[in-house]
Amino acid sequence: MWSCQGADGGPGGPGGYGGPGRGGDSIGVAYLDEDQVKFEGVTYELGPPGKGGTSWDWSDEMATGQDGNKVQTLRFPQ
């Protein structure tokens, strides 16, 4: 006994809204422990921070991610 083959699947839906990424930071010196940081004789030059990414939402409105920060020093929490 023969039967009909099923139909092909439909097209996939539009992708979900992921949002634009944040730009990268420009940090001169990053550290954990304030007691061990010494800045004597240290020179450095900061580059520009990265720009936030761009994407479009479901209504075709442009969204822009936050730009990165530019800081001389940054203490990371422990």
N, C-alpha and C positions, 0 to 999 in steps of 0.2 A: 504494500500500500504506500503510495507516494503522498507527501504533504508539501505545502508551500514553504519556501524559505522565508524566514523573518526579514523584515526591512532593515536597512542600515540605520544606525543610530543617528540622532540629530546632531546639529553643530553644538559645540560647547558654548556656555554663556560668557559674558564679558568678565574679565578678571576683576577681582576685588580691589578696593582702594587701599593702596599700601602707604601712600604718603611719601613726600620727599625726604631725603636724608639731611642731617645736620652737617655743616661744614667742619673741617678739621681745625683744631686749635694750633696756635703758634706759641710755644712755651720755651722761655729761655732756660730756666733751671727748674726741674721738678724734684721734690724731695719728700721724705717721710718723717724724718726726725730733725727738728729744729736745732737740737743741741749739737748735731754733727755737721751742720752746713757751714762752710767757710767760703766767702766770696773774694778773698784776697788774690789779686793777680788773675782773675777770671775775666775774659772778654768773650762776648758772643754778639751775634747780630740776629735779630728776629726777622723772619720772613713774614709775608702777609698770611693771615688766617684764610682758610678755605671758605668759599661761598656755599651757602646751602643749596641743595638740589632743587630741581623744579619738576613738578608733575601736574597732572590735570585730574580733577575729580569727576564724579559721575555726571555732573551737569556741564562739563567742559570748561569749568572755571580753573584758572591756573592757581596752583598752591606752591609756595616757596618755603623750603626749610630754613631754619635759623642759621645764620652765619656763625663760623667759629669765633673764638675769642683770641685776643693777643695779650699775653701777660708776660712780665719779666720773670716772675717766680710763681710757683704754684706748689703749695703743700698739700699732699694727698692725705686724706684721713686714714688712720690705721684701724 
